Amino acid sequence: SPLKEKQSTRVSCFASSRDPPALFEALKTALDAAGAQLVDGGGSKGDDDDEPEDHGDALVVEASLKSPKGLISLLGKVRRDGDKTALEILRGKGDILAYNAFQTALLAHLGDAVDAP
């Protein structure tokens, strides 16, 4: 069921003092530098009817990476959160250890675009 999938998806949250468009560009650049393929999610596919939440004013990018243990996927969401900008990284399918290594590389590429936790 979709509920079980949602529970198993891990979310990592980060804050940034950059404005959302600047952080979104930094995220896409970092994903590319970390070796991920950006998934062209135009959002016009009408087949996701079972997902009631729309992303509101969040900027969203979907990416995947071929690792030695198979495909890893993630969703990056950037939105305004008070006087900061929030970055949420949602882990999709794939090996957890390979994903953790990928996220570590991604954060290294993001550098000072996100505040230290």
C-alpha positions as CSV (number, residue, x, y, z in Angstrom):
1,S,0.0,0.0,0.0
2,P,1.2,3.6,-0.6
3,L,1.1,4.2,3.2
4,K,3.8,1.6,3.8
5,E,6.0,3.1,1.1
6,K,5.7,6.6,2.7
7,Q,6.7,5.2,6.1
8,S,9.9,3.5,4.7
9,T,11.0,6.7,2.9
10,R,13.6,8.6,4.9
11,V,13.5,12.3,4.9
12,S,16.6,14.5,5.7
13,C,16.0,18.2,6.3
14,F,18.5,21.0,6.0
15,A,18.2,24.8,6.4
16,S,19.8,27.5,4.2
17,S,20.1,31.2,4.2
18,R,20.0,31.3,0.4
19,D,16.7,32.1,-1.3
20,P,14.8,29.1,-2.7
21,P,15.7,29.6,-6.4
22,A,19.4,29.9,-5.6
23,L,19.3,26.9,-3.3
24,F,17.4,24.9,-6.0
25,E,20.1,25.7,-8.6
26,A,22.8,24.7,-6.1
27,L,21.0,21.4,-5.4
28,K,20.7,20.6,-9.2
29,T,24.4,21.4,-9.7
30,A,25.4,19.3,-6.7
31,L,23.2,16.4,-7.9
32,D,24.9,16.6,-11.3
33,A,28.4,16.8,-9.7
34,A,27.6,13.7,-7.5
35,G,26.8,11.8,-10.7
36,A,23.0,11.7,-10.5
37,Q,20.7,11.8,-13.5
38,L,17.9,14.4,-13.0
39,V,14.5,13.0,-13.8
40,D,12.4,15.2,-16.0
41,G,9.3,15.4,-13.8
42,G,7.2,17.8,-15.7
43,G,4.3,17.2,-13.3
44,S,1.8,17.0,-16.1
45,K,1.4,13.2,-15.9
46,G,-2.0,12.5,-14.5
47,D,-1.2,9.0,-13.2
48,D,-0.3,10.0,-9.7
49,D,-3.9,10.5,-8.5
50,D,-3.2,8.5,-5.3
51,E,-0.9,11.3,-4.0
52,P,-3.1,14.0,-2.6
53,E,-0.3,16.3,-1.5
54,D,0.8,18.7,-4.1
55,H,4.1,20.5,-3.7
56,G,2.6,23.9,-3.2
57,D,5.2,26.6,-3.8
58,A,8.0,24.2,-3.3
59,L,10.6,23.7,-6.0
60,V,11.0,19.9,-6.6
61,V,13.7,17.9,-8.4
62,E,13.8,14.1,-8.8
63,A,17.1,12.4,-9.4
64,S,18.4,8.8,-9.7
65,L,21.9,7.3,-9.6
66,K,23.2,4.0,-10.8
67,S,25.2,2.5,-8.0
68,P,27.0,-0.9,-8.0
69,K,24.1,-2.1,-5.9
70,G,21.4,-0.9,-8.3
71,L,19.4,2.3,-8.9
72,I,19.0,4.8,-6.1
73,S,16.3,7.5,-6.3
74,L,15.6,10.7,-4.3
75,L,13.4,13.7,-4.4
76,G,14.7,17.1,-3.4
77,K,12.3,19.8,-2.2
78,V,13.2,23.4,-1.6
79,R,10.7,25.8,0.0
80,R,10.6,29.0,2.1
81,D,10.4,28.3,5.8
82,G,10.1,31.5,7.8
83,D,13.3,33.6,7.3
84,K,15.2,30.5,6.1
85,T,14.9,28.2,3.1
86,A,14.3,24.5,3.8
87,L,15.7,21.6,1.8
88,E,14.1,18.2,2.2
89,I,15.7,15.2,0.6
90,L,13.4,12.2,0.5
91,R,15.0,8.8,-0.1
92,G,13.3,6.7,-2.7
93,K,14.1,3.2,-3.8
94,G,17.5,1.7,-3.6
95,D,20.2,0.3,-1.3
96,I,20.4,2.2,2.0
97,L,24.2,2.1,2.4
98,A,24.7,3.2,-1.2
99,Y,22.1,5.9,-0.7
100,N,23.9,7.2,2.5
101,A,27.2,7.3,0.6
102,F,25.5,9.2,-2.2
103,Q,23.9,11.7,0.2
104,T,27.2,12.3,1.9
105,A,28.8,13.1,-1.5
106,L,25.8,15.3,-2.4
107,L,26.1,17.3,0.9
108,A,29.9,17.7,0.2
109,H,29.0,19.2,-3.2
110,L,26.4,21.5,-1.7
111,G,29.0,22.8,0.7
112,D,28.0,26.1,2.3
113,A,24.7,26.2,0.3
114,V,23.2,24.5,3.4
115,D,23.8,25.5,7.0
116,A,25.7,23.1,9.2
117,P,23.2,20.9,11.1
